Amino acid sequence: MRGGYVLSSIRVKFIRGEEVKFISHLDLMKMYERALRRSGIPIAYSQGFNPHPQMIFGLPLSVGVTSESEYADFKLEGDMEPGEFEQRLNSSLPEGVRIVDAAVKNTGSNIMASVAGASYEILSSTDNNADIGVLKDKLRQFLDKEEIYIDKEAKGKIKRINIRPMLYDIEMSIIEEVGLFQTATSDYSDIKRCKNPWLLRCVNAIKKEAELLKLSPPSMVLCFKMLLAAGSAANLKPEFVIKAFADYSGYGFDILKIHRSGLFTGDKEKLMDPLNGRVILSI
């Protein structure tokens, strides 16, 4: 209790679309701060000379990446139904940011400290002469490796690190877009098709841009779906996995889009939905 108010907490799930993919994490926090003021939500403030809204966000999203699964915790002065909180805050948020679910937060740990895993879908073009069957086999062999090393720059120095313990799962799918990509043929009936609308919208944008500029669109585009370690204990960026697989397979990959499809709490053996605690068994 503070100042006669009983503090309560709400956790929300929200999306970040194309409209806001180039804003920084700090700018996102300022955006929410302005929206909270406009909405009139009784947000709790920190103590001290420079009070700020008590809100904590999950794993920061890299600039240029979209997401359908972001989370944040908000501490309020008094009780409020999650549905009312969602409606009032959404009415003050800009295009591209939308709360899609909310719940009373009953756990003691905040979302930033709880994140343990993240799933991503990466749209990538590859060599025109790439053999999908060969790539599928190489991806399976890649995941079977006990060690996968990459060179990572940190504080001006190059460090060689083993990312295999942080790579939980990876699979490949192709784009079902007849007349645009060579991959969309019946020759690959055993390969999964990409179904995520966030990525398919990107495919359509590529097609329209190519038509407008009279350019040839990429002839072979793949989708990589991966589940990675995320959070303060261990955090693996998806572009590092693509680079490592390119080195292993001998094929070149040009990343067209990175999209975060999930963020999870718990641990590697038991990843959970941050809102309802439901165990996520696989991507």
Backbone bond lengths (Angstrom), bond angles and torsions (degrees), N, CA, C in turn:
res aa  C-N    CA-C-N  psi(-1)  N-CA   C-N-CA  omega(-1)  CA-C   N-CA-C  phi
1 M - - - 1.462 - - 1.527 109.23 -
2 R 1.339 115.58 137.04 1.461 119.72 178.70 1.522 108.44 -141.16
3 G 1.343 116.45 124.97 1.459 120.17 177.87 1.516 113.42 59.15
4 G 1.344 117.21 32.02 1.455 120.17 179.98 1.513 113.97 86.85
5 Y 1.351 117.87 -5.87 1.454 121.72 -179.68 1.528 110.33 -100.78
6 V 1.323 116.01 144.79 1.459 121.58 171.79 1.523 107.76 -92.11
7 L 1.323 117.01 121.02 1.459 120.35 -178.60 1.525 110.25 -76.35
8 S 1.314 116.30 135.31 1.460 122.32 175.14 1.522 108.41 -130.70
9 S 1.320 116.72 163.56 1.467 120.62 -177.15 1.523 110.72 -130.04
10 I 1.322 115.07 142.97 1.463 122.07 176.40 1.522 108.42 -127.57
11 R 1.315 114.94 135.57 1.472 121.01 174.90 1.523 108.45 -107.97
12 V 1.327 116.22 134.91 1.464 120.31 -178.96 1.523 110.82 -122.81
13 K 1.308 114.32 154.62 1.464 122.39 170.29 1.518 106.74 -112.41
14 F 1.339 116.97 132.06 1.457 119.38 -178.84 1.522 111.29 -140.33
15 I 1.320 114.85 163.43 1.463 121.12 179.62 1.523 109.91 -108.71
16 R 1.335 114.75 153.94 1.467 122.11 173.06 1.521 107.59 -127.53
17 G 1.329 116.06 111.04 1.450 121.24 -174.84 1.519 114.32 -93.62
18 E 1.322 114.12 -169.81 1.463 121.56 -178.12 1.526 111.59 -58.89
19 E 1.335 116.79 -32.89 1.469 120.65 -175.06 1.525 112.95 -63.60
20 V 1.328 117.22 -25.52 1.470 120.11 -174.23 1.525 112.49 -125.45
21 K 1.309 117.49 17.86 1.468 118.69 -174.88 1.530 113.03 -72.96
22 F 1.320 117.69 -14.28 1.465 119.57 -179.19 1.532 113.06 -102.48
23 I 1.321 118.09 9.42 1.462 118.90 175.89 1.529 109.13 -91.75
24 S 1.315 116.10 149.90 1.462 121.05 -177.27 1.530 110.85 -79.10
25 H 1.316 115.41 169.76 1.467 120.29 177.75 1.531 110.58 -63.74
26 L 1.328 116.87 -38.56 1.463 120.65 178.23 1.523 110.87 -63.57
27 D 1.333 116.64 -41.79 1.461 120.19 178.28 1.528 111.17 -65.36
28 L 1.325 116.45 -34.99 1.465 120.05 176.94 1.528 110.66 -62.43
29 M 1.326 116.31 -42.38 1.466 120.25 179.20 1.531 110.83 -63.74
30 K 1.333 116.66 -40.77 1.463 120.31 178.12 1.530 110.53 -65.44
31 M 1.337 116.39 -36.58 1.458 121.34 177.94 1.531 110.63 -61.09
32 Y 1.327 115.53 -44.63 1.464 119.72 178.76 1.530 111.38 -66.93
33 E 1.323 116.60 -37.45 1.467 120.09 179.25 1.526 110.64 -61.29
34 R 1.333 116.39 -43.13 1.471 120.24 178.29 1.529 110.67 -65.71
35 A 1.337 115.96 -41.39 1.467 120.12 -179.41 1.527 111.41 -64.52
36 L 1.322 116.88 -37.49 1.464 120.65 178.46 1.526 110.89 -63.98
37 R 1.328 116.30 -41.27 1.470 119.74 178.65 1.527 110.44 -63.78
38 R 1.339 116.37 -44.78 1.467 119.90 -178.32 1.529 111.80 -65.61
39 S 1.318 116.43 -35.46 1.466 120.66 -175.38 1.520 113.22 -75.68
40 G 1.342 117.32 -20.59 1.454 120.55 -177.74 1.513 113.94 76.08
41 I 1.316 117.52 13.62 1.465 121.58 177.63 1.527 108.93 -66.37
42 P 1.335 118.90 133.81 1.477 121.50 -177.68 1.526 112.38 -75.93
43 I 1.309 116.91 68.26 1.461 121.41 -179.75 1.527 109.73 -70.19
44 A 1.311 116.86 141.49 1.464 121.23 176.76 1.523 109.45 -80.61
45 Y 1.321 116.47 148.34 1.460 121.92 179.71 1.523 110.01 -116.05
46 S 1.323 114.77 152.45 1.461 120.31 177.40 1.524 110.05 -71.31
47 Q 1.320 115.92 163.51 1.457 121.51 178.73 1.535 109.87 -88.02
48 G 1.318 117.12 167.63 1.454 120.37 175.64 1.509 113.24 110.52
49 F 1.344 115.61 -172.28 1.465 121.71 -176.24 1.527 112.86 -75.24
50 N 1.324 117.38 -22.35 1.463 120.85 -177.46 1.528 109.88 -128.40
51 P 1.333 117.42 70.81 1.468 120.13 -176.84 1.524 112.17 -64.63
52 H 1.308 116.18 141.97 1.456 121.07 177.99 1.521 109.30 -137.67
53 P 1.331 117.93 156.53 1.466 121.03 -178.02 1.528 111.07 -58.86
54 Q 1.314 116.06 139.56 1.459 120.59 179.49 1.531 109.01 -85.72
55 M 1.313 114.38 87.99 1.461 121.94 177.58 1.522 107.88 -138.58
56 I 1.307 115.63 139.67 1.461 121.65 -178.65 1.520 108.40 -131.34
57 F 1.337 115.79 131.22 1.456 121.14 -178.57 1.526 110.46 -103.94
58 G 1.319 114.46 157.71 1.455 120.44 178.25 1.513 111.57 -73.42
59 L 1.310 116.86 -155.50 1.460 122.81 -176.85 1.526 111.00 -56.93
60 P 1.350 118.92 119.99 1.467 120.54 179.24 1.524 111.57 -55.55
61 L 1.312 115.21 141.52 1.461 121.85 -179.08 1.521 109.52 -93.60
62 S 1.316 117.01 133.21 1.465 120.88 178.72 1.522 110.08 -63.47
63 V 1.316 116.57 146.70 1.464 121.61 177.85 1.529 109.46 -60.68
64 G 1.327 116.53 133.58 1.456 121.72 179.86 1.517 114.20 95.89
65 V 1.332 116.72 -5.13 1.466 121.46 -178.01 1.529 109.47 -103.44
66 T 1.331 117.16 136.30 1.460 121.76 174.09 1.528 109.27 -95.81
67 S 1.326 116.01 166.66 1.465 118.79 -178.59 1.523 111.09 -155.15
68 E 1.319 115.68 142.17 1.460 122.09 173.02 1.525 110.77 -108.29
69 S 1.336 116.94 9.79 1.460 119.88 -172.38 1.528 111.90 -150.11
70 E 1.338 116.68 67.46 1.459 122.13 174.51 1.531 109.01 -105.43
71 Y 1.329 115.92 153.89 1.467 119.72 -177.18 1.526 110.55 -135.04
72 A 1.333 114.48 152.51 1.464 120.41 176.56 1.524 109.45 -152.94
73 D 1.335 115.49 148.90 1.464 122.52 176.36 1.522 109.35 -109.64
74 F 1.331 116.50 136.62 1.464 122.05 179.04 1.525 109.13 -126.79
75 K 1.330 116.44 131.75 1.463 121.42 177.06 1.526 108.40 -101.10
76 L 1.332 116.14 128.96 1.458 121.63 -174.77 1.520 111.51 -115.15
77 E 1.329 115.42 153.65 1.465 121.84 172.89 1.528 107.64 -91.20
78 G 1.306 115.76 88.75 1.460 121.07 -176.59 1.517 111.29 111.32
79 D 1.321 115.69 172.81 1.466 121.46 -178.45 1.521 111.06 -88.56
80 M 1.332 115.20 148.27 1.461 121.51 174.03 1.519 107.84 -151.60
81 E 1.314 116.48 137.46 1.457 120.10 177.70 1.530 109.45 -65.90
82 P 1.344 117.72 137.08 1.472 120.43 179.56 1.523 113.02 -54.31
83 G 1.335 117.03 -37.40 1.463 119.89 179.92 1.516 112.43 -63.97
84 E 1.334 116.82 -40.80 1.465 120.68 177.83 1.524 110.55 -67.21
85 F 1.338 116.36 -41.86 1.464 120.74 177.96 1.524 109.89 -58.14
86 E 1.329 116.57 -47.42 1.470 121.65 -179.50 1.521 111.22 -60.26
87 Q 1.332 117.05 -46.60 1.460 120.88 -177.03 1.526 111.65 -65.59
88 R 1.325 117.13 -44.38 1.465 120.38 -177.13 1.522 111.95 -68.91
89 L 1.327 116.90 -39.49 1.461 118.74 -179.13 1.525 110.94 -73.26
90 N 1.329 117.48 -38.67 1.466 120.21 178.14 1.524 111.90 -60.35
91 S 1.328 116.73 -33.81 1.467 119.99 -178.91 1.524 112.15 -67.98
92 S 1.345 117.15 -14.42 1.464 120.90 -178.50 1.525 113.28 -113.22
93 L 1.325 117.69 -2.80 1.467 120.94 179.43 1.521 110.74 -88.55
94 P 1.332 118.37 150.03 1.465 121.65 -179.27 1.525 112.17 -78.19
95 E 1.319 115.70 171.22 1.463 121.41 175.87 1.522 109.92 -58.71
96 G 1.310 115.56 139.14 1.459 120.11 178.05 1.509 113.78 99.75
97 V 1.340 117.20 -16.15 1.468 121.56 175.74 1.523 107.31 -122.85
98 R 1.326 116.50 122.38 1.456 120.04 -177.35 1.521 110.31 -147.00
99 I 1.340 116.24 128.28 1.461 120.78 174.00 1.524 108.18 -76.31
100 V 1.320 116.82 129.60 1.462 120.99 -177.55 1.527 112.48 -112.38
101 D 1.328 117.62 -11.36 1.462 120.81 177.92 1.528 108.78 -162.24
102 A 1.309 116.12 153.35 1.468 121.23 179.45 1.519 109.19 -152.56
103 A 1.326 115.84 150.21 1.464 120.93 179.81 1.518 109.23 -154.43
104 V 1.329 115.79 154.84 1.460 120.36 174.24 1.520 108.28 -65.83
105 K 1.322 116.85 131.78 1.465 121.90 -179.69 1.525 108.56 -89.95
106 N 1.338 115.10 117.75 1.458 120.01 -177.86 1.524 113.08 -107.31
107 T 1.329 117.35 -9.86 1.463 120.07 -179.12 1.524 110.44 -85.50
108 G 1.324 116.10 156.61 1.456 120.23 -178.86 1.513 113.48 -80.30
109 S 1.328 118.06 -33.25 1.464 121.23 -176.33 1.519 111.09 -80.48
110 N 1.344 115.97 144.56 1.461 119.69 179.52 1.523 110.81 -83.30
111 I 1.324 115.78 166.85 1.461 120.93 -173.99 1.525 112.16 -64.72
112 M 1.330 117.76 -37.20 1.463 119.75 -178.48 1.527 111.24 -62.95
113 A 1.330 116.47 -40.84 1.462 120.53 -178.85 1.520 112.32 -77.14
114 S 1.344 117.38 -15.77 1.466 120.94 -173.03 1.523 114.21 -95.94
115 V 1.327 117.64 -18.98 1.470 120.33 -175.34 1.522 110.94 -60.90
116 A 1.346 115.56 132.74 1.467 120.94 -179.25 1.523 113.16 -129.02
117 G 1.328 117.57 -16.68 1.461 119.53 -178.24 1.512 111.37 -156.75
118 A 1.326 115.92 159.29 1.462 121.54 177.90 1.519 109.20 -146.92
119 S 1.319 115.80 143.67 1.463 120.10 175.36 1.524 109.12 -110.96
120 Y 1.311 115.17 143.95 1.462 122.21 -177.82 1.522 110.12 -133.65
121 E 1.329 115.31 153.88 1.455 121.87 169.42 1.517 107.04 -126.04
122 I 1.326 115.27 125.74 1.462 121.83 -174.15 1.515 109.54 -118.52
123 L 1.312 115.71 124.14 1.458 121.89 175.64 1.519 107.89 -92.34
124 S 1.326 116.95 126.03 1.462 120.31 -174.75 1.518 110.84 -143.37
125 S 1.322 115.94 136.56 1.464 119.93 171.25 1.521 107.92 -89.29
126 T 1.313 115.39 155.13 1.456 119.58 179.92 1.516 109.89 -139.68
127 D 1.322 116.25 -178.58 1.458 121.31 -176.38 1.529 110.59 -56.22
128 N 1.337 115.99 138.70 1.460 120.58 -178.60 1.523 112.92 -60.80
129 N 1.325 115.94 -28.02 1.467 119.36 -177.85 1.524 112.36 -94.89
130 A 1.338 116.90 13.05 1.465 120.24 -178.65 1.523 110.40 -65.27
131 D 1.307 115.89 139.92 1.457 122.54 177.62 1.528 107.98 -98.64
132 I 1.334 117.21 116.19 1.458 121.28 -175.54 1.527 111.40 -61.68
133 G 1.320 116.43 -39.66 1.460 119.79 178.56 1.517 112.13 -61.64
134 V 1.324 116.20 -42.32 1.465 120.91 178.36 1.524 110.11 -65.39
135 L 1.333 116.18 -43.25 1.467 119.94 179.36 1.528 111.50 -61.46
136 K 1.319 116.32 -39.76 1.462 120.32 178.86 1.528 110.80 -61.67
137 D 1.340 116.05 -44.05 1.468 120.36 178.81 1.526 111.06 -64.88
138 K 1.331 115.74 -42.31 1.465 119.45 -179.13 1.528 111.27 -65.92
139 L 1.326 116.86 -34.53 1.461 119.65 178.84 1.530 110.60 -66.74
140 R 1.323 116.20 -39.58 1.464 119.64 177.30 1.527 110.83 -64.58
141 Q 1.333 116.15 -42.14 1.466 120.54 178.23 1.531 110.82 -65.59
142 F 1.323 115.46 -37.33 1.468 121.86 178.86 1.528 110.42 -60.71
143 L 1.326 116.33 -44.56 1.459 120.82 -179.28 1.528 111.74 -71.40
144 D 1.322 117.02 -23.53 1.469 121.15 179.15 1.528 112.77 -77.79
145 K 1.330 117.22 -13.88 1.459 120.42 -177.99 1.537 110.61 -66.46
146 E 1.322 115.86 143.63 1.463 120.70 178.38 1.524 111.70 -82.77
147 E 1.337 116.38 -25.24 1.464 120.66 179.45 1.523 109.46 -136.87
148 I 1.327 116.24 136.44 1.464 122.47 175.92 1.526 106.73 -135.04
149 Y 1.318 116.76 113.15 1.465 120.60 -174.76 1.527 111.75 -103.27
150 I 1.325 114.86 142.52 1.458 121.77 172.35 1.521 108.20 -133.39
151 D 1.326 115.69 158.96 1.464 121.19 173.93 1.522 108.34 -96.70
152 K 1.324 116.46 125.39 1.459 121.92 -177.96 1.516 109.65 -126.18
153 E 1.331 115.13 131.34 1.462 119.71 179.48 1.524 109.98 -86.50
154 A 1.325 116.49 130.24 1.458 122.06 177.91 1.520 109.15 -143.28
155 K 1.331 116.01 121.28 1.464 122.22 179.70 1.526 111.94 55.07
156 G 1.333 115.27 42.35 1.459 120.65 176.64 1.513 115.09 79.17
157 K 1.328 117.39 2.12 1.457 120.91 -179.65 1.525 110.33 -119.81
158 I 1.315 115.53 148.04 1.456 121.29 178.03 1.526 109.18 -91.73
159 K 1.322 115.49 122.56 1.461 120.56 177.78 1.523 109.00 -114.33
160 R 1.310 115.84 139.04 1.461 120.98 177.22 1.525 107.79 -98.17
161 I 1.329 116.42 117.97 1.459 119.79 -175.88 1.529 111.22 -125.15
162 N 1.308 114.71 150.08 1.459 122.13 177.74 1.528 108.51 -92.12
163 I 1.338 117.26 112.77 1.463 120.88 -176.90 1.528 112.76 -92.06
164 R 1.332 117.16 -5.90 1.473 118.69 -174.63 1.526 113.35 -57.84
165 P 1.344 120.00 -41.83 1.469 118.58 179.03 1.529 113.61 -63.18
166 M 1.338 116.99 -19.43 1.462 120.96 -178.78 1.525 112.77 -96.29
167 L 1.335 116.48 -6.99 1.465 121.85 177.96 1.524 108.24 -97.64
168 Y 1.330 116.76 103.23 1.459 121.16 -175.10 1.523 112.25 -83.54
169 D 1.324 117.28 -38.13 1.466 120.31 -178.81 1.523 109.29 -164.59
170 I 1.323 115.72 154.60 1.467 121.10 176.31 1.520 108.74 -155.33
171 E 1.310 116.70 141.04 1.459 121.54 174.82 1.520 108.86 -144.31
172 M 1.321 115.44 163.19 1.457 121.41 -175.65 1.520 109.39 -122.66
173 S 1.327 116.58 140.85 1.458 121.36 174.16 1.523 108.56 -135.70
174 I 1.325 116.14 166.33 1.459 120.25 -179.64 1.524 109.71 -116.00
175 I 1.312 115.75 165.23 1.456 121.79 -177.14 1.523 110.02 -91.81
176 E 1.319 116.29 125.52 1.464 121.55 178.06 1.520 108.57 -87.91
177 E 1.309 116.17 82.75 1.470 121.49 -175.65 1.522 107.77 -139.13
178 V 1.310 116.44 82.46 1.460 121.90 -174.95 1.525 110.73 -59.94
179 G 1.313 115.55 133.85 1.447 121.03 177.52 1.507 114.26 88.84
180 L 1.331 117.16 -5.34 1.461 119.51 179.59 1.516 111.36 -111.94
181 F 1.314 117.33 -48.87 1.455 120.82 -177.28 1.525 111.07 -119.32
182 Q 1.315 115.97 141.14 1.453 120.92 178.64 1.526 111.85 -62.54
183 T 1.322 116.82 -23.57 1.466 119.88 -177.13 1.519 112.37 -68.80
184 A 1.320 118.24 -20.73 1.458 120.64 -176.33 1.519 110.71 -84.82
185 T 1.307 117.62 70.13 1.457 122.94 178.53 1.513 109.21 -135.32
186 S 1.311 115.97 163.10 1.463 121.25 -179.71 1.518 111.87 -70.28
187 D 1.330 117.49 -8.15 1.467 120.24 179.92 1.519 111.65 -64.87
188 Y 1.327 117.78 -18.32 1.459 121.07 -174.57 1.529 110.77 -118.02
189 S 1.316 116.60 46.26 1.461 121.04 -177.09 1.523 112.65 -65.03
190 D 1.345 117.14 -20.12 1.465 119.99 -179.19 1.527 112.50 -89.42
191 I 1.333 117.52 -1.66 1.463 121.80 179.87 1.530 109.06 -99.21
192 K 1.320 116.90 135.83 1.458 120.81 179.56 1.523 111.24 -64.18
193 R 1.336 115.57 149.21 1.463 121.92 175.44 1.526 109.54 -97.58
194 C 1.320 115.70 141.49 1.465 120.61 176.85 1.527 109.04 -71.12
195 K 1.322 116.60 127.60 1.463 121.42 -177.58 1.529 113.19 -116.74
196 N 1.322 117.61 -5.89 1.459 119.95 -175.14 1.533 110.50 -69.17
197 P 1.341 118.45 119.35 1.469 120.54 -177.76 1.522 113.68 -62.77
198 W 1.341 117.81 -27.33 1.460 119.96 178.00 1.523 110.25 -62.06
199 L 1.328 117.37 -40.19 1.457 121.26 -179.40 1.522 111.36 -78.67
200 L 1.327 116.86 -36.06 1.461 119.87 -179.88 1.525 111.14 -66.21
201 R 1.333 116.77 -33.26 1.470 119.22 174.96 1.523 110.60 -64.18
202 C 1.332 116.05 -36.56 1.462 120.19 177.29 1.523 110.38 -65.47
203 V 1.329 116.90 -39.48 1.464 121.61 177.63 1.524 110.27 -60.01
204 N 1.322 116.60 -45.06 1.466 120.23 179.25 1.524 111.48 -63.70
205 A 1.335 116.60 -36.65 1.468 120.37 178.11 1.525 110.72 -65.65
206 I 1.331 116.79 -39.54 1.467 121.04 177.53 1.525 110.05 -62.13
207 K 1.319 115.20 -43.50 1.463 120.24 -179.50 1.530 111.23 -62.82
208 K 1.350 116.64 -45.26 1.460 120.23 -178.74 1.525 111.43 -65.78
209 E 1.342 116.38 -39.70 1.462 120.26 179.26 1.523 110.56 -64.18
210 A 1.325 116.57 -40.93 1.465 120.48 179.49 1.524 110.79 -64.26
211 E 1.336 116.20 -40.38 1.465 120.08 179.07 1.525 110.80 -66.67
212 L 1.337 116.24 -41.16 1.463 121.08 -178.37 1.521 111.22 -65.17
213 L 1.331 116.55 -42.67 1.462 121.41 -176.72 1.519 112.58 -92.08
214 K 1.337 115.31 2.36 1.469 121.32 -178.97 1.534 111.11 55.61
215 L 1.323 114.29 46.42 1.460 121.24 178.32 1.521 109.47 -111.17
216 S 1.308 115.54 161.05 1.462 120.26 175.70 1.527 108.60 -87.01
217 P 1.333 117.91 122.64 1.467 119.42 178.50 1.517 110.41 -70.74
218 P 1.324 118.25 163.94 1.469 119.74 176.45 1.517 109.77 -55.83
219 S 1.313 117.05 138.47 1.461 120.27 -176.75 1.515 112.64 -89.93
220 M 1.319 117.51 -14.90 1.460 119.95 178.51 1.524 109.44 -139.71
221 V 1.318 115.69 112.54 1.458 121.70 -178.22 1.523 109.23 -125.64
222 L 1.322 115.54 132.28 1.460 122.42 -178.62 1.521 110.20 -119.88
223 C 1.317 115.42 159.32 1.459 121.46 172.90 1.520 108.23 -118.69
224 F 1.319 116.42 125.14 1.462 121.73 175.52 1.526 108.18 -105.14
225 K 1.313 115.94 124.43 1.460 122.37 178.23 1.516 107.53 -109.43
226 M 1.331 117.45 124.82 1.461 119.24 -174.60 1.523 112.20 -140.31
227 L 1.321 114.45 150.53 1.458 122.80 175.61 1.514 107.57 -116.14
228 L 1.338 116.54 122.35 1.461 121.91 -170.98 1.526 111.50 -128.05
229 A 1.326 114.49 157.12 1.462 119.82 171.29 1.525 108.54 -65.39
230 A 1.321 116.25 140.77 1.462 120.68 -179.96 1.521 108.98 -148.20
231 G 1.323 115.38 150.43 1.453 119.64 178.14 1.510 112.87 118.77
232 S 1.326 115.83 -168.55 1.463 121.07 -174.42 1.524 113.04 -73.50
233 A 1.327 118.12 -30.64 1.469 120.69 -177.78 1.520 111.84 -74.46
234 A 1.319 117.40 -42.14 1.469 122.96 179.12 1.516 107.92 -157.36
235 N 1.321 116.17 136.71 1.459 119.78 -176.70 1.527 109.65 -144.43
236 L 1.325 116.42 120.57 1.465 121.35 -178.14 1.519 109.59 -117.76
237 K 1.327 116.63 126.09 1.457 121.10 178.13 1.527 109.94 -83.49
238 P 1.331 117.70 141.08 1.468 120.54 -176.32 1.520 114.19 -63.09
239 E 1.335 117.48 -30.81 1.464 118.95 -179.86 1.526 112.07 -64.70
240 F 1.343 117.23 -27.87 1.465 120.24 176.17 1.527 110.88 -67.54
241 V 1.323 116.35 -35.55 1.468 120.44 178.61 1.525 110.33 -67.68
242 I 1.328 116.79 -43.21 1.467 120.50 178.29 1.519 110.47 -61.61
243 K 1.329 116.98 -42.29 1.470 120.88 179.01 1.529 110.55 -63.05
244 A 1.329 116.69 -43.17 1.461 120.40 -179.83 1.523 111.02 -64.85
245 F 1.338 116.87 -39.75 1.464 119.42 179.16 1.521 111.22 -69.55
246 A 1.322 117.15 -35.21 1.465 120.50 176.47 1.524 110.41 -61.99
247 D 1.326 116.37 -44.54 1.468 120.36 178.43 1.523 111.00 -62.51
248 Y 1.329 116.32 -39.54 1.466 120.33 -177.46 1.531 111.75 -72.81
249 S 1.329 116.77 -42.78 1.468 120.86 -173.76 1.520 113.39 -81.34
250 G 1.333 116.39 -24.60 1.453 119.53 -176.23 1.517 113.22 85.84
251 Y 1.329 117.82 1.74 1.460 122.33 177.57 1.529 109.82 -100.08
252 G 1.330 115.31 151.62 1.454 119.47 176.25 1.523 110.48 -93.75
253 F 1.329 116.85 142.45 1.463 121.56 178.48 1.522 109.48 -128.99
254 D 1.324 115.03 132.02 1.463 121.48 177.71 1.525 107.71 -113.30
255 I 1.327 116.90 110.21 1.463 121.07 -176.38 1.530 110.54 -69.92
256 L 1.331 116.09 124.29 1.456 122.49 179.20 1.525 111.98 -97.57
257 K 1.326 116.18 -32.24 1.466 120.06 -178.69 1.524 109.81 -159.76
258 I 1.349 115.64 141.09 1.463 121.90 171.59 1.523 107.65 -120.04
259 H 1.320 115.32 130.53 1.467 120.99 -177.61 1.525 109.33 -133.79
260 R 1.331 116.49 129.08 1.464 119.39 177.04 1.530 108.70 -89.23
261 S 1.326 115.24 121.15 1.462 120.32 -176.20 1.518 113.10 -100.82
262 G 1.340 117.49 -14.69 1.458 119.21 -179.26 1.512 112.37 -161.24
263 L 1.324 115.59 151.91 1.464 122.81 175.28 1.524 106.00 -137.25
264 F 1.340 116.75 133.06 1.460 119.65 -169.73 1.529 112.13 -132.46
265 T 1.322 114.94 151.78 1.457 121.95 173.52 1.529 108.61 -105.31
266 G 1.321 117.09 -177.39 1.461 120.58 -179.46 1.512 111.66 96.76
267 D 1.339 116.45 -132.42 1.460 121.88 176.87 1.522 109.02 -150.08
268 K 1.339 116.84 -179.49 1.461 121.37 -174.71 1.523 112.04 -56.56
269 E 1.332 117.07 -39.55 1.458 120.77 -177.32 1.524 112.41 -78.24
270 K 1.330 117.00 -19.32 1.459 120.04 -174.09 1.524 109.72 -148.46
271 L 1.324 116.57 74.80 1.459 121.29 177.90 1.526 109.40 -79.05
272 M 1.339 115.68 138.37 1.462 119.80 -172.98 1.523 112.19 -130.22
273 D 1.319 115.30 154.17 1.454 122.66 173.52 1.531 108.16 -67.83
274 P 1.333 118.35 126.45 1.471 120.73 -176.43 1.525 114.72 -64.55
275 L 1.343 117.22 -20.31 1.461 119.54 -178.17 1.524 113.51 -89.66
276 N 1.333 116.57 -45.29 1.463 118.08 -173.26 1.521 114.37 -115.63
277 G 1.333 117.70 -0.44 1.455 120.30 177.89 1.511 114.81 73.90
278 R 1.344 117.55 7.37 1.464 120.40 179.04 1.519 110.00 -67.68
279 V 1.325 117.21 134.51 1.458 121.58 -178.53 1.522 110.17 -72.69
280 I 1.338 116.51 130.98 1.461 122.71 176.23 1.528 107.34 -98.79
281 L 1.309 117.30 114.75 1.458 120.13 -174.45 1.523 112.66 -84.03
282 S 1.332 117.63 -33.30 1.465 120.14 -177.38 1.512 109.08 -156.87
283 I 1.361 115.91 167.99 1.463 119.27 178.58 1.514 109.90 -78.69
